[in-house]
Amino acid sequence: VYRLFLFLCLPVSHHVLAVMVEVNEGERSVLLPCQYSGLPPVDPTVTWTRNDLNPNSVHVRQEETDDLRGQNQRYSGRTSMRPDALDSGDFSLTLKNLQLTDSGKYACTLSNERNKVRVGDVQLQVKGQQYRCPDSRTNHSPTVTVGRHFNDTVSVQCCDFYFFTLSGQTSGFF
């Protein structure tokens, strides 16, 4: 009697949930969470990217050191990960000195020479500073949002019955 065994290999899907993080512009730092619970591969690399940027690299950790050679210049000196990230599975990224232009979708991936797994996505929303401007004549309080951008431009958004945006170079005012 012969028995036939059939082994069926099905791919396991890895569902990535996006986490929403909100922070005010000018905050000292924010933590973009990314936790990995599986066994890390041999010679792992953790990469944080933002696909709407060129280059899209935000932070790279290889072995026990950071490899920031291809990092987008707007993140220079503003990112860090735990020293034991690859051992602990806590791949969270700390981003310092928050700017409006830091808003976007960040992807955290774990890879080696053979495989690449998307561990998590974080949608970061950096909010500009808001001020209320009460108008005693009309009883309205429009909101004025002021934000400083990466290239030293300032945007002013005034919201009442009309919406408009003014942009210009900073000249010592902010």
N, C-alpha and C positions, 0 to 999 in steps of 0.2 A: 504494500500500500504506500503510495506516494502522496504526500501532502504538499499542496502549493500554498505558499505564503505570499501574500501581496502586501508590499509596503507602499503606502500612499504618502507622499510628501506634499504637504500643502504649505504655501507661503504664509507666514504669520504677518498680519498687517500691524503696523505700529501707528496708532492714532495719536496725533499731536494736538493737544488742546492749546489754544492761544490764551495767554493770561493778559489781562488789561492792567496797566500800571499808570496811575495819574500822579503828577508831581508839578509843583509850581516852579516857574523859571527862577533861576538864581539859587535853588536849593543846593546845599553842599554836595549831596550824593543821593543816589537811588540804587536799590538792589534789583536787578533783573533776574528773577528766579529761574533755575534750571536744575532739576534733580534727576539723577540716573540711578536706577535700582538694580540693573543687571550686572553681570560680570563684565568688567572692562576688557576690551580686546588687547592683544599684544601690541605694544608700541602705539598707544592711543594718542590722538590729537583732538582737542576740543576747539571748535571754531565758532565764534560769534560773527554773524554777518548782517548786513542790511542791504537787500537787493536793489533798492532804489538809489544807491550810491555807487560811484566809480572812483577808486576801487571800493569793493563792497566789504572788505575786511574791517571789523571793529576790534577784534582781539583773538589771538591764537595762543593756545597753551599746548606745548609739546614736551613730553617727558615731564620734567619738573620745572621747566622754565618757560617764560613767555617769548614768543617769536613775533615781534611787532614790525618786522621789515616791510611787510606789505600793507600795513595798517593805513586806513584813510586818515589823512592829516588832521581832520577836524577832531579826532579822538586822541591825538598825541598827548600823552601825559595825564589822561583823564580816565583810563580804564584799569581795572585790576581784578584778579580772581584769587580765591583762597590758595595759599601755598600747597595745601594737601588736596586740591580739587580732584586730581585723578585717582587718588586713593579713597577719598570719602564719597565720590559720586556727586558732590555738590559743585556743579559747574556754574553757579550763579555769578553774574558779572556786576561789579560795582562801577557805576558811571558817576564821575564827579563834575561839579560846576555846570549844572544843567542849563541848556539853552533851548530856545524854541525849535531850532533846527534838529534837535535830538529826537523830536517826535517821529515815530515810524514803527515799522514792524521788524523786530530783531529775531533771527533764527539761531538756535544753539544746536550744533551738530557734533557727533562723536564719530571719528573715522580712524582707519589705519590704511595700510597699503591696499587691502582687498575690499573693505566694506565701509559704508557710510550710513549712519542712522541719524535722522532728525529727532533730537531729544525733546525740544520744546520751542515754542514761539512766544514772544512777548510783544504786545502792542503798547508802546510807550507814548503817552500824551503829556507833553509839557505845556502847561498853561501860562499865558502871559499874566503880568500883574494887572489887576482890575481895580478901577476906581469908580465910585459913584459920584455923579455930578448933579446934585439936586437943583432944580429950577423952580424957584418959588412962584414964578408967574404962571406956570402951567401944571404944577404938581407932578411933573415927570422927573424921573431920576435915570437918565441914560447911563449906560455902562461904557466906560472908556477902557480899552485893553491896550496896554503898551508892552511891546516886546522888542528885545534886542536880538538880532540874528547873528549868525556865524560871521558874515562878511561885514559886520559893523553897520548894517542898515537897521533902521528902527521902523516898526510898523505901529500905527495908531489906528485902532478900530473903534468907532463911536456907534453905539447901537441905541436908537430911539425909534422914531418912525421911519427913518432912513438909515441905510447902512453904507458906509464908505470906508476906504482904507487909504491912508497917506503913507508914503514911504520916502525916506531920505537918508542921507549920510549923517552920522552923529558928529557933533562938533563940540564936545565937552559938556553937552547938556545932560547926558545920562551917565 
